[in-house]
Amino acid sequence: MKTREESLFAGDAGAEIESVSAFTRRVKTVLESGIAPGWVRGEVTNLRAQASGHVYFGLKDVGAHVSAVMFRGDAMRQTVKLREGTQVVVYGEVSVYEARGQYQLIVRVVIEDGVGKLQREFEALKARLAAEGLFAAEKKRAISAMPACVGFVTSPTGAAVQDFLRILLRRGWRGRVVVLPAKVQGDGAAAEMAAMLAQAQELGIFDVIVIGRGGGSLEDLWAFNEEVLVRAVAACAVPVISAVGHEIDFTLCDFAADRRAETPSAAAELISSEFVACAERAAQADEAMTTLLDGAVARAGERLDHARSRLRLLSPEAQIEQGFLRLDDFSNRLSAALRTAVQSRRQQLAEGRGALARVSPEFRVQTESHRLLSLWKRLQSASPASVLHRGFVIMRDEAGQPVGRRADVGVGQVLQAEFADGVVKVRAE
């Protein structure tokens, strides 16, 4: 009989069996995609700062504990110093560390729990205004794709306006920016910015209005959460872009505005994006038009040159020149033919003269004289006198007969030695 475990395995035999890694990865995907980032309140425990700059700690309350990590880049931006036992409110998203199969909170923002009251006020006001339909999507107006005049409600001395203008200049935007100065922090900042929005509407020159500032804590950005400013943004007749703080900072003005930009720099990129795209298309069109125009001009030039050539060939002057060329050609060909004929006759005459000279008596006499002279030279070269002239001596006896062998010579015999230049008598020893 099968056990409960065997029955379960047999009944699920067609199912895929996962490895621990695959199962943990599936859990990670479900958690990270299913749980949205949010705010968590708790007490800091097990605080540990690494040499790398990353900070590891836990958050606990009376009922639970969760591990948390804040990476170096986020840790450097915080103004709150974490301490063991501190009550904090953190913003982050859930993640799973696969090596241990442990979920943890990736912390992006840390605020002291004293700010929790502001956070609760933020959430309460957000819910009330949302219930009124102040943030409804159907109330949002489209931002002009290529605004010519932009108003920026911000502090004129802040870094946000400098970043905003630098981005626009770097991207070559050609519109106009009007800085609408206002306080962006502290008492009266919200009312001052709301008044500046009203004044911008009265001017009637703006295609879009940007309202924003650089990043900061929740208290620093609180003016953008005040009801008077949020309602002014929602009621503004000119489309409004909210560009407050860093990417992770959210204010109620972001929800009330027609468009949210993560930072003032992002707002500048949003405003200039269509202009940059159109400028690129215009540059491409200019290049294509220049190429087409150059090609058309080149082809027209070729046709013009061809027409000029044909016209030049058909003109009376060209016909006369062609006649001169043909006349010169015929003249050259006639001269060449005459020279060839004369040379041929001269060659035939030379050949006839040669044949006549070879059969004439004078030629034969000269030939035989040369042959006789050659034979005489050969005879002279073989004569005894010729031999003596080459340094030889002819020995003769008293009778004048040549002595050809040594055995024919006796001791004391008188001989005659004939040289080329005379005869000398010698006696044999």
ZAPA-719539 format. One record per residue: x, y, z of N, C-alpha, C in turn; residue in three letters. Coordinates in steps of 0.001 Angstrom, whole numbers, plus 500000, padded with zeros to 6 digits. Example, Ala and Ser with C-alpha at 12.3 -4.5 7.8 and 13.67 -1.06 7.14 Angstrom:
BEGIN
513190494310507800512300495500507800513200496700507800ALA 512850497750507080513670498940507140512900500030507870SER 
This chain:
BEGIN
500849498802500000500000500000500000500881501243500000MET 500559502222499136501391503426498989501174504366500169LYS 502271505028500540502175506053501567501577507322500958THR 501225508263501854500646509542501395501619510268500479ARG 502921510271500832503928510967500015504057510323498641GLU 504077508977498603504191508274497315502983508569496441GLU 501792508616497080500573508900496314500606510297495729SER 501067511257496522501154512634496023502126512711494853LEU 503278512100494993504289512142493918503781511452492653PHE 503104510299492848502570509576491687501468510373491017ALA 500656511040491809499555511820491238500036513055490524GLY 501180513524490889501730514756490276502964514440489441ASP 502972513208488873504176512756488163504472513578486932ALA 503439514187486355503660514986485143504187516370485414GLY 504196516781486679504636518144487011506152518252486907ALA 506608519473486589508052519717486486508652519878487873GLU 509767519227488107510454519325489392511491520423489297ILE 511402521434490178512291522586490130513474522388491056GLU 514582523023490670515721523110491574515440524198492603SER 516239524193493666516081525228494692516281526612494087VAL 517283526726493189517552528018492552516359528483491727SER 515781527561490942514645527932490096513439528324490937ALA 513206527557492037512080527875492910512257529238493573PHE 513474529486494062513745530775494714513613531922493718THR 514079531702492481513965532737491468512490533031491147ARG 511653531988491168510220532190490916509592532989492052ARG 509994532669493288509501533429494436509933534885494337VAL 511192535097493940511726536458493787510903537241492774LYS 510592536595491645509823537271490593508432537650491098THR 507786536725491832506439536984492333506449538132493332VAL 507415538125494263507459539161495286507788540525494699LEU 508846540572493854509300541870493353508323542491492371GLU 507593541648491631506618542203490684505252542437491327SER 504977541749492428503647541843493022503531542840494154GLY 504654543242494750504619544169495881505231545486495439ILE 504463546539495441504932547853494985505806548493496069ALA 506720549378495662507518550100496656506624550908497589PRO 507067551091498847506247551834499795507038552256501013GLY 506328552884501951506922553388503190506726552361504298TRP 507758552185505145507722551227506259508284551920507501VAL 507586551765508615508050552356509879508577551245510773ARG 509672551492511471510199550505512391511390551024513157GLY 511925550153514034513094550477514855514333549836514237GLU 515409550616514143516644550121513545517298549137514507VAL 517713547967513975518397546958514776519451546270513924THR 520436545690514594521530544967513904522177545838512820ASN 522452547089513147523028548023512170524482547631511881LEU 524812547533510589526168547143510187526546547891508898ARG 527548548775509006528029549535507836529274548850507283ALA 529256548513505997530381547842505360531411548864504855GLN 532650548382504636533698549248504078533344549705502667ALA 532515548947501981532099549305500624531159550501500611SER 530618550875501772529659551974501826528223551505501939GLY 527960550194501713526610549664501858526283549533503348HIS 525012549729503692524566549662505084523510548568505206VAL 523760547614506138522826546521506390522215546724507784TYR 520907546533507915520244546680509218518905545960509149PHE 518237545953510276516912545373510323515917546403510827GLY 514650546188510513513558547009511027512624546088511803LEU 512261546506513002511397545648513814510346546492514527LYS 509287545817514868508306546379515788507919545251516736ASP 506862545393517466506526544394518482506120543062517866VAL 505754543089516564505225541859516006506075541210514928GLY 507067541917514344507798541327513216509155542006513046ALA 509962541388512174511311541889511872511551541688510377HIS 512153542659509736512481542539508313513910543028508101VAL 514662542291507272516025542701506925515975543810505889SER 516953544704505967516989545834505035518434546110504652ALA 518613546666503465519939547067502995519791548398502263VAL 520751549280502470520796550559501756522156550641501077MET 522153550660499730523399550635498975524110551984499037PHE 525352551958498675526257553087498888525707554396498300ARG 525218554358497046524726555580496407523566556196497158GLY 522626555334497626521484555843498389521922556321499771ASP 522863555596500377523312555966501715523982557337501723ALA 524721557661500662525429558937500615524468560124500502MET 523253559893499988522300560986499806521466561282501052ARG 521525560417502074520657560570503232521171561648504186GLN 520245562365504777520601563362505803520399562817507207THR 519690561699507313519446561069508617520543560049508880VAL 521182560131510048522218559176510436521569558028511195LYS 521721556831510654521128555657511288521888555315512568LEU 521111554999513616521688554555514893520850553405515420ARG 521499552539516169520800551403516749519656551899517631GLU 518472551367517406517318551706518228516550552917517748GLY 516987553589516674516291554782516179514983554392515493THR 513937555156515750512666554957515063512713555738513741GLN 512510555044512629512609555676511316511439555247510442VAL 511249556017509394510332555641508306511180555562507043VAL 511126554433506347511962554232505159511066553991503955VAL 511617554345502800510930554088501522511798553108500730TYR 511209552053500209511990551076499455511117550037498804GLY 511785549075498168511059548004497498511591546661497985GLU 510746545646497903511108544318498372511993543630497345VAL 512931542820497825513808542050496949514120540729497641SER 514597539746496897514950538431497437516423538176497184VAL 517169537870498245518570537480498124518589535977497881TYR 518817535576496637518628534183496228519574533226496938GLU 520795533671497259521773532760497859521288532208499193ALA 520476533008499919519955532545501215518452532296501188ARG 517828532613500080516378532475500011515685533391500986GLY 516219534593501185515716535520502200515233536803501527GLN 514040537240501903513575538505501339514081539651502205TYR 514261540817501584514765541984502297514221543240501644GLN 514358544346502347513858545625501867515041546445501348LEU 514993546844500071516018547725499493515600549157499792ILE 516287549812500719515896551132501207516479552219500319VAL 515643553163499910516072554287499088516094555602499880ARG 515135555782500818515022557023501577514799556668503041VAL 515457557425503923515281557253505371514905558606505969VAL 513842558641506742513479559853507477513213559461508928ILE 513468560377509823513184560091511225511675559985511432GLU 511293559206512402509871558940512592509109560189513024ASP 509849561237513401509190562501513711508494563067512495GLY 508979562658511312508361563113510066507128562275509740VAL 506913561262510517505762560396510259504460561157510277GLY 504374562175511138503158562992511189502926563673509850LYS 504030564226509247503894564852507930503481563834506879LEU 504038562634506983503688561604506019502214561236506116GLN 501696561177507353500274560866507523499400561995506978ARG 499876563232507209499143564368506645499155564308505107GLU 500318563938504591500459563800503126499439562789502591PHE 499401561618503206498506560571502729497044560985502891GLU 496712561653504022495319562059504249494889563096503227ALA 495739564109502984495388565144502011495321564562500599LEU 496224563655500311496212563011498990494907562261498776LYS 494473561517499797493230560750499665492032561682499514ALA 492001562786500284490865563713500208490790564398498848ARG 491949564872498349491956565552497045491678564577495909LEU 492159563350496052491869562341495028490394562026494996ALA 489756561999496190488323561733496241487528562846495566ALA 488056564070495598487400565178494909487594565109493392GLU 488467564213492925488749564116491492489798565092491020GLY 490546565661491983491549566663491606492687566048490791LEU 492943564755491007494047564092490307493569563239489139PHE 492314563353488751491744562482487722492506562605486405ALA 492712561477485752493491561445484514492798562209483390ALA 491443562207483400490738562895482312490887564421482395GLU 491348564919483526491563566369483649492947566802483155LYS 493800565842482895495155566185482464495133566708481033LYS 495881567779480805495977568356479456497310567970478827ARG 497278567871477515498499567497476794499503568643476834ALA 500739568280477017501816569259477001502187569553475550ILE 502331570823475236502701571203473871503990570503473461SER 503963569900472281505142569158471829506344570071471615ALA 506098571301471141507197572240470901506823573609471467MET 506881573746472792506530575041473390507548576107473005PRO 507061577301472695507950578405472320508376579212473533ALA 507497579272474552507798580065475743507448579233476976CYS 508422579086477865508266578249479051508471579116480286VAL 507561579014481248507734579669482535508201578659483569GLY 509141579042484442509673578143485452509504578810486815PHE 508543578293487589508303578800488944509275578089489877VAL 510277578808490372511305578209491227512118579318491861THR 513061578913492692513973579883493274515014580278492222SER 515220581560491944516170581956490900517625581679491282PRO 517888581413492567519265581149493005519534579670493220THR 518545578835493013518722577404493264519450576697492129GLY 519934575488492436520638574690491420519683574136490371ALA 518383574050490729517412573456489800517317574266488513ALA 517240575596488620517104576415487419518370576353486579VAL 519537576242487246520786576126486481520837574810485710GLN 520435573722486359520398572425485673519403572457484523ASP 518257573060484763517201573146483737517717573877482496PHE 518324575058482706518823575853481576520004575164480886LEU 520866574509481671522026573846481065521602572730480110ARG 520587571968480523520086570891479658519519571462478366ILE 518737572534478484518138573129477283519214573661476337LEU 520242574316476902521316574845476057522100573718475410LEU 522365572673476177523141571562475620522395570874474478ARG 521078570817474570520285570156473522519928571093472379ARG 520390572366472456520186573301471353518771573807471209GLY 517999573799472306516599574260472238516553575745471887TRP 515580576152471072515529577517470568514399578359471181ARG 513709577831472197512596578579472783513061579623473799GLY 512072580171474534512327581217475524511928580699476892ARG 512782580947477894512509580550479269512401581809480129VAL 511327581899480893511135583009481831511100582418483235VAL 512061582816484058512096582351485441511128583200486254VAL 510155582541486907509154583202487744509589582989489191LEU 510263583960489806510903583743491109509898583575492234PRO 510184582612493096509325582365494248510098581539495257ALA 509685581650496523510254580786497551509791579352497301LYS 510658578389497539510288576988497329510370576204498623VAL 510615576883499744510762576191501014510445577175502147GLN 509811576670503174509547577505504341508145578092504350GLY 507902578883505383506575579499505540506268580436504378ASP 505065580340503873504609581217502806505068580825501423GLY 505894579752501305506408579353499985505282578888499079ALA 504345578081499622503245577562498806502370578698498294ALA 502033579661499145501186580778498725501902581629497685ALA 503216581804497853503974582617496899504020581945495533GLU 504231580625495514504246579915494231502860579915493588MET 501796579805494400500428579852493850500154581218493228ALA 500621582279493889500441583623493341501209583786492037ALA 502395583199491974503190583297490748502514582542489607MET 501852581424489916501087580706488887499953581575488353LEU 499263582267489254498173583140488819498702584273487953ALA 499841584843488350500431585925487544500855585422486170GLN 501403584195486098501816583627484813500621583458483884ALA 499453583070484446498254582926483616497802584283483083GLN 497916585332483923497505586663483485498383587172482347GLU 499686586822482366500576587261481289500160586664479947LEU 499706585447479955499198584814478742500235584561477658GLY 501503584425478046502559584231477035503165582832477077ILE 502735582025478047503408580747478246502644579604477591PHE 503400578710476967502824577476476419502792576374477467ASP 503707576432478408503770575454479480504478576109480665VAL 504098575683481879504728576199483091505328575029483857ILE 506586575176484247507263574181485070507324574727486485VAL 506968573891487454507093574283488852507938573219489546ILE 508975573652490274509818572641490889511016573206491606GLY 511846572297492112513066572621492828513904571348492900ARG 515096571460493507515938570290493691515442569424494834GLY 516155568321495068515732567358496073515940567854497486GLY 515382567117498437515498567447499848514671566491500674GLY 514607566773501958513809565938502855512327566234502670SER 511515565457503377510064565674503275509686567071503754LEU 510372567542504837510096568893505317510486569943504281GLU 511627569716503595512090570682502588511094570797501444ASP 510477569680501092509570569666499934508113569888500332LEU 507846570169501622506462570186502088505623571276501428TRP 506239572368501001505453573433500367504706572917499152ALA 505252571906498476504610571356497279503504570366497640PHE 503308570141498951502217569284499407501087570094500041ASN 501249571412500126500213572239500759499023572411499811GLU 497853572385500398496611572355499617496469573569498717GLU 496881574756499166496703575952498369497481575857497059VAL 498678575316497115499477575186495891498974574047495021LEU 498592572932495646498100571781494862496857572178494082VAL 495924572910494734494713573341494016495049574357492929ARG 496047575229493172496438576211492155497024575513490927ALA 497821574460491166498389573694490042497290573017489249VAL 496346572397489944495261571687489258494366572647488487ALA 494189573888488990493285574840488342493976575714487309ALA 495273575606487176496006576476486251495531576261484812CYS 495280577365484101494793577277482723495890576872481748ALA 497130577062482153498265576686481310498741575306481748VAL 499062574380480820499574573058481220500791573193482134PRO 500812572367483191501857572456484216502631571142484276VAL 503969571286484355504858570145484591505428570298485995ILE 505232569279486821505790569289488169507141568583488140SER 508192569287488605509547568728488595510169569015489955ALA 509799568196490929510203568443492316511127567334492786VAL 512315567720493264513204566792493941513882565803493024GLY 514174564619493578514820563528492851513760562570492318HIS 514233561526491671513324560572491042512419559896492066GLU 512924559686493293512138558961494291511231559887495087ILE 511363561196494900510541562159495640509192562338494952ASP 508118562195495726506765562431495205506095563484496081PHE 505450564434495427504669565457496131503268565468495540THR 502338566132496248500968566200495733500891567027494458LEU 501836567958494269501853568718493013502110567796491826CYS 502866566697492056503105565737490977501804565129490490ASP 500885564862491422499598564250491064498645565274490465PHE 498753566535490896497841567565490406498272568114489051ALA 499565568052488759500074568630487508499639567788486311ALA 499735568381485142499389567661483915500448566637483534ASP 501660566837484036502737565885483741503775565956484856ARG 504295564835485281505356564809486283506692564499485617ARG 507711565259486005509086564977485608509864564617486868ALA 510723563608486771511431563135487965512299564226488587GLU 512922565053487753513815566119488208513640567323487295THR 514140568499487684514118569643486755514858569348485454PRO 515952568586485540516675568222484306515802567363483405SER 515037566441484018514124565608483222513037566461482585ALA 512586567505483271511591568406482688512160569118481464ALA 513435569537481560514074570185480403514171569221479227ALA 514486567965479507514559566970478432513177566724477834GLU 512147566692478686510782566488478194510354567631477279LEU 510631568870477686510228570042476897510955570076475558ILE 512228569692475552513044569827474336513086568566473489SER 512450567475473945512589566199473233512041566274471807SER 510849566863471638510271566943470291511086567887469414GLU 511581568985470028512428569897469264513686569190468771PHE 514327568415469667515536567685469278515225566682468171VAL 514077565970468330513694565000467298513437565698465968ALA 512723566840466016512462567586464773513761568126464172CYS 514672568586465044515958569091464545516748567982463871ALA 516691566780464472517382565650463843516741565303462509GLU 515389565284462482514711564991461209515010566060460171ARG 515050567334460623515366568422459693516785568282459150ALA 517717567891460044519110567697459592519189566550458591ALA 518448565453458884518435564330457946517803564733456617GLN 516683565504456713516028565958455484516947566895454701ALA 517667567766455437518605568680454773519700567900454053ASP 520207566882454758521247566067454131520717565332452906GLU 519484564756453054518899564042451920518603564992450764ALA 518088566193451095517786567169450042519067567634449350MET 520108567848450156521383568260449566521912567189448625THR 521798565924449076522259564811448226521459564757446926THR 520102564874447052519262564845445856519560566023444933LEU 519738567213445547520007568400444744521353568287444032LEU 522359567804444767523670567626444142523592566630442990ASP 522830565536443225522677564545442157521957565124440950GLY 520876565906441217520123566504440109520985567495439335ALA 521755568330440070522640569293439404523694568572438577VAL 524240567482439144525270566734438423524700566122437132ALA 523486565526437264522877564924436067522527565993435032ARG 522025567148435492521721568229434561522990568743433887ALA 524078568811434658525356569229434077525835568257433008GLY 525649566948433301526039565943432298525204566099431029GLU 523869566306431209523026566480430013523412567752429254ARG 523744568806429996524147570046429356525450569859428576LEU 526398569170429180527669568910428485527434568078427238ASP 526533567074427356526237566245426183525594567079425079HIS 524653567951425484524006568807424484525008569763423847ALA 525902570300424661526931571185424108527822570440423113ARG 528163569203423461529009568411422553528287568168421226SER 527006567800421307526267567559420069526128568842419258ARG 525854569952419969525708571226419261527024571627418594LEU 528129571381419317529423571722418753529735570866417527ARG 529322569578417555529573568702416412528722569101415201LEU 527530569643415450526639570000414344526845571430413845LEU 527662572221414481527865573613414065528701573674412779SER 528523574750411939529333574902410707530827574902411012PRO 531197575542412075532624575576412417533162574161412644GLU 532349573325413357532780571956413593532837571164412296ALA 531859571426411391531879570726410116533129571085409312GLN 533478572382409314534693572820408606535931572171409224ILE 535959572136410569537106571511411232537201570030410890GLU 536036569370410822536051567969410438536550567796408999GLN 536146568740408118536647568685406734538154568844406679GLY 538685569801407490540147569972407549540828568699408038PHE 540215568072409018540807566841409542540824565740408487LEU 539699565602407750539659564580406701540666564895405597ARG 540797566211405216541751566603404194543180566274404618LEU 543498566607405875544836566289406381545065564789406401ASP 544022564037406738544156562583406767544425562028405368ASP 543625562507404398543852562050403018545247562440402532PHE 545694563669402866547030564116402459548110563219403046SER 547968562892404312548956562020404960548958560634404340ASN 547751560127404060547670558798403455548277558791402052ARG 548060559887401242548633559971399906550163560057399959LEU 550659560881400870552117561001401011552732559670401401SER 552083558964402309552598557661402728552597556678401560ALA 551521556709400741551463555785399602552560556100398585ALA 552800557407398336553862557781397396555238557369397910LEU 555462557584399225556763557187399785556956555686399689ARG 555884554936399940555989553472399857556300553032398422THR 555648553655397443555900553287396034557322553625395615ALA 557807554821395988559170555228395642560192554285396272VAL 559955553941397562560891553041398242560905551670397583GLN 559703551210397158559638549906396488560425549927395174SER 560284551024394390561017551097393116562518551203393367ARG 562907551953394378564336552078394690564922550729395094ARG 564150549965395852564629548659396271564781547727395066GLN 563795547771394159563907546956392943565119547356392102GLN 565388548662392014566546549143391266567851548673391908LEU 567899548722393254569112548279393944569334546791393736ALA 568242546027393777568380544588393552568868544289392123GLU 568366545046391116568822544836389720570296545193389548GLY 570713546313390193572118546697390118573012545632390750ARG 572566545064391873573363544031392513573493542810391628GLY 572392542382391014572450541202390138573346541461388926ALA 573296542668388357574137543012387196575612543051387584LEU 575874543574388808577281543643389239577852542254389454ALA 577021541298389911577527539956390184577896539197388903ARG 577317539546387745577621538822386494578571539591385586VAL 579032540790386032579930541583385170581366541049385274SER 582259541152384178583666540683384204584460541377385302PRO 584206542611385520584955543351386545584750542715387922GLU 583539542287388185583258541659389474584022540336389591PHE 584054539556388480584750538282388521586249538490388688ARG 586825539509388009588257539796388145588579540143389589VAL 587746540967390215587978541340391604587890540127392524GLN 586925539259392239586755538080393077587966537166392986THR 588468536905391717589623536025391543590876536655392119GLU 591017537969391988592182538665392563592203538486394079SER 591067538607394697590994538400396151591345536975396520HIS 590886536010395694591188534611395995592670534316395810ARG 593276534905394753594710534694394493595540535304395602LEU 595138536471396072595855537123397164595778536276398425LEU 594632535670398663594471534827399840595372533611399763SER 595487533005398542596355531833398390597824532201398567LEU 598221533395398055599614533842398183599984534046399644TRP 598998534587400418599260534804401846599410533480402567LYS 598621532501402192598746531186402805600081530552402459ARG 600564530736401172601859530187400742603003530854401489LEU 602930532142401650603969532880402363604049532441403818GLN 602874532185404423602894531789405835603527530421406027SER 603538529560404977604127528223405101605559528153404589ALA 606160529208404044607529529199403492608555529193404621SER 609845528659404333610901528644405361611215530041405867PRO 611170531012405004611478532369405450610505532821406513ALA 609258532450406336608258532823407333608542532152408664SER 609035530881408576609366530152409807610516530815410520VAL 611563531235409753612722531895410368612297533191411040LEU 611382533905410432610916535168411023610176534950412346HIS 609710533734412596609034533453413865610015533005414935ARG 611395533082414657612391532790415676613044531418415554GLY 612747530677414466613382529359414290614729529513413515PHE 615545528426413591616867528391412919616955527122412071VAL 617497527212410877617692526041409999619190525667410024ILE 619449524438410458620840523952410486621152523245409162MET 622280523598408554622726522994407291624182522474407448ARG 624510521452406616625897520942406634626746521761405686ASP 628041521314405441628948522095404610628422522236403188GLU 627618521231402771627078521268401408625828522122401327ALA 625414522572402422624213523416402413622908522651402510GLY 622994521325402816621777520533402944621247520612404385GLN 619983520693404543619420520779405889619719519525406710PRO 620062519732407995620307518619408914619006518432409709VAL 618387517268409512617068517070410126617120516304411427GLY 618285515531411730618333514728412936619661514935413638ARG 619719514698414921620942514838415700621963513755415305ARG 621476512599414958622381511495414614623189511788413345ALA 622751512722412535623467513067411301624617514029411574ASP 624780514457412812625829515432413140626956514714413875VAL 628191514898413379629355514294414027630106515318414841GLY 630967514804415762631741515700416610632767516442415781VAL 632799517730415957633730518594415227633246518984413865GLY 632092518566413473631547518885412154631175520351412110GLN 631498520975410982631162522387410796629768522456410182VAL 628924523308410801627541523463410343627268524926410062LEU 626201525162409312625748526539409035624369526734409698GLN 624288527749410572623001528083411230622392529276410504ALA 621266529022409842620617530069409059619523530734409894GLU 619752532046410129618738532862410824617989533689409810PHE 616980534402410266616182535232409375617017536363408811ALA 618040536815409589618822537966409135620250537584408690ASP 620521536278408557621835535883408045622225534473408447GLY 623512534040408058624027532685408289625261532807409175VAL 625348531845410163626491531800411069627038530371411058VAL 628380530251410894629000528931410919629276528526412367LYS 628994527247412685629178526728414038629846525378413908VAL 630498524940415015631137523633415060630462522824416143ARG 630201521555415864629519520690416805630496520172417812ALA 630338520144419064631194519632420126630707518269420548GLU 
